[in-house]
């Protein structure tokens, strides 16, 4: 059997059944493209893999359904399909609609999409009541208001490969093609109708679906081919390359050949522009992976963050197409710039620092609030070094506090301490010595909420007194939100990745830190039924460790820092084999637009960026016998014979021919190119990896 290429290994239906909350979607799209196509199933099944009917397909910002002569509306055009007959790839898909007996194949460009349709007598196009549909020469032009305030519009050009007639009414169109086998294609612009026509002429004019799919596949082969693996099962390779593919969804590229529309000031600008980023999820491993494998694009993303700040006056924390979204906690753009600085990415760090400093000193840290002035809770953090808690049962009095998301005071303190450390790195680089001292002092704020008596991060009231009745496992209400973000104290006890030695000191030393890690993985949960009802994001449980949510990503690697890297090797292999598989259940938590997959895409290589902002990676055993990374300096090869057959422990290592007894590798060594040779074993070598 011929070995498949990286893009051919991708199975977009991995993870399409959720373990508890949100399943993935089987997306066909170019890397970083906002134009994505997939079957819209009905009823609106959360778990795609077990859906039986298709209602429509995306057509840029519109939706379309293909039907026979008997269908009188889009709702009546719903069709059964057989999942076993679906062929789905990053670059194309094909589906057979059983009821009208129609074959549909689809592919995408950066700003457009195309379907090859065989057997359809009519099409139903839905654009929405706020859309205007105008017939042009063998085309339709649809103008839509896209944002709630109607500031952002889109213009979509739709064309068929054969003649057609169209009846339009209230943002819908019934299209009757002159033949039953045809292609329908569309391109979208957020600038103007003229720009939509220009995009169509560049990306789709004169091309059929097969040609577009071939172009898309070539793009994916280039990007995914920057990681080549040998050894391991076919299922493992499918799981791996699917994780890698999902790691390059966001941020979306909204540049339109030299111009872009920005929802941050409602204007058209010259240049390139990326936005839409679930930053709380993506800063941990997704952005560092993109930085490693596509550094030039990552530079453009950093520049886009600077542009968003210039256009809006605030450095975004969870950017959308129409401005910053008040979602989650932290100002983690600081992490992106600290990581870029540490790893040699060129950026406007002066302007970025200006925006980050404003976030860190003038904007409230309250969760899910957005760009509102700092209040008494923030002043407590500034002056006393912690974000204060309410007493149990006490009513909230701060007007800006979110009624459901609450204060999340411990998670806020911990993640802002990290953000302060990141801001300090930029201050030092820019020669702002007083700011450096200020933010480095604040980066130690995590120590102010560690209660040595109980051994957990714990809440304090504004007077600095510990909250009575606090329960580290079940406290905080739904999602632990009085104190945490979606997880409990067992997870957030380790949310100090920028100062692990300091955390170990609080716990009584590095050996005690190892004990606490063991405790995390072996403490029985109090019954999954009740626990997951309170913490539905905490799936992928192993003891109290929850692989299914981002705050856990770095934790297994902490063993490297306390003298037991062989335990990292053990934990990581077990986690990946258990929770990341070539299966509809193959992702153990919410994918969060590639964040979960990026953890797998890094960890299976045997390297992981525990602290973005530091130019190093923790080492562990890879999942493959050989890995070849294309990096800025050429090729970096990791050889680990036997790893693909299950050997999980590193017996010895050589870096570029020299003995290597360190459980970390620098970014500089990695991107320079070279070779890391790992001798693998089925038994731990407790003497390896202990040198700094």
Helices and strands as residue ranges (DSSP letters): H 6-9, E 39-42, G 48-50, E 53-59, E 62-67, G 75-77, E 79-80, G 83-85, E 87-88, E 93-97, E 102-108, E 112-118, E 122-126, E 131-136, E 139-145, E 153-160, E 164-169, E 172-177, E 181-189, H 193-203, H 209-224, E 227-230, H 234-246, E 252-253, E 259-262, E 267-270, E 274-275, H 279-282, H 286-293, H 295-312, E 319-320, E 323-324, H 333-342, H 349-362, H 376-384, H 409-429, H 433-442, G 445-449, E 450-451, E 456-457, G 478-480, H 489-492, H 500-507, H 510-522, H 528-534, E 541-542, E 545-546, G 550-552, G 555-557, H 558-561, H 565-579, H 595-603, E 607-608, E 616-619, E 626-631, E 634-639, G 643-645, E 649-655, E 658-659, E 664-666, H 667-671, E 674-681
